[in-house]
């Protein structure tokens, strides 16, 4: 039995590969195993796609496929860096796909292993050949006009009449995090927003100084089941593992959950000077 790998790659909107076909071979014609880039859609070319798949197979064992996935991912990341192409390769390690209930229903109907919505590296058996789905949904919040009026009423009663540089920088970083889909990038931007909001008034090690700052500003805040200061330390450790390249850093699901709670914390900090409406 052979094994293959499939890496789901999200491409930044700032750059594209100038390839006017839906598939592009990365190994020589006739090579085995074979590796290629694909859009997963015969009507969509590589140059127009914001999602690509790096697909390799067939390999003699699962271990061979996993090792090849790592080697090719590193090589493609290096090539993209040279070409000034930003991309999100998803999870950091190869894994075997697991099915959701809907996947199992489709498999029972068509007799083919089915996997939906995976981002990152998957290794799977070639026989029977699986079917992959790429559906996704994007959610958004929609505060009402009344909520906007209430928030604005409170903000207009604040005594501040001139902008502070710290506030402007903090809000810029907070807003930038909304344009990022990668939760690790969001964690870095959001912790940096807190640093900017605090300013340069340091009276000790920066981590503890910021913990005290957050705890003082949000004394009753609870985020991720933790008091505000403790949660900030938790996120700052996540940030440290990311920027220092720790191999055993928190997994994607954990970072995503932390980023969502940290976004709420930063929003509360930025709104803290303004009385409720």
Steps between C-alpha positions, in 0.01 A plus 500: 500500500627848413472821704471864399505842662289810444586844640230769497663842442330839529672757278527868592313740273817706445671252263419215264693246296474584130376154398200492268404135561310331785792263571876541493744209524791554740674173418628397153254341257469130572658526845376276778405605762341805337450843663286782363318821589128497431206733544265205545276649229548440127339839424730700733862577410785524749547873428143575611472265798521605864521135607746246363571135579847349505438135415753218498471125439526215493752402769583151621405562863320752720835604652643567153197715416527692829871566448440609141223737613739666746781524243277645227329742737837640610612529137181675384510738797858590409408553135202716596723711726740560209207599281347729768186286524327474838308182576338322793586128499269417789600252768869439547516119492359231266194324636257232393157648415207426729142503378207710615150344517404658165815352344402151615152543353646590161742207520214261574309635201783500243739243646794741497683644806397867526662787692375858518662834578852401610771764508857378534680175420315169460648157431266230371486158334458506123263203478217575505575852380331752734281794404573842653262792548610861539186673627537772760291769663593848616319652795472863601349702781224753428431746784168681462449872444382530862817333625707738291312799640551381859872442450544836329308682774741371761807577290386858439478568874868414556705804603771430243518767226827412327620157384781328685772341287475184713127467432541553127776239473309251716184534292697465174648170619163383635337575163781333306425175685155491337662477156700192602363148471811344656442483879872512577531831315193624687652410839814700414302803381266496799773465764687778319184712521506465880867601504422806291204594720721478809767724345857529623439530874690194614580436865633145485507190275266580212288184534412564865460872435242430231329236715455760776383757245232267359386381845467861619304610193271194500483390865182298455572367151490126431645366174537135409395416856785704651532841665616768258861514619544122496348476154736767369797297631357190329479685166842659542651155545324384182642804319849425637488140376398625155757777456781285645414205277421243769420166336262390778286812499124490544303335220289693249169438681642625829650812342172572320304480826751723681498756218121526518507570873796737466310700238222546756753609763664758274159635401415542869831678563449741211144573612591526871560880502153561356197484734210276405219677316 
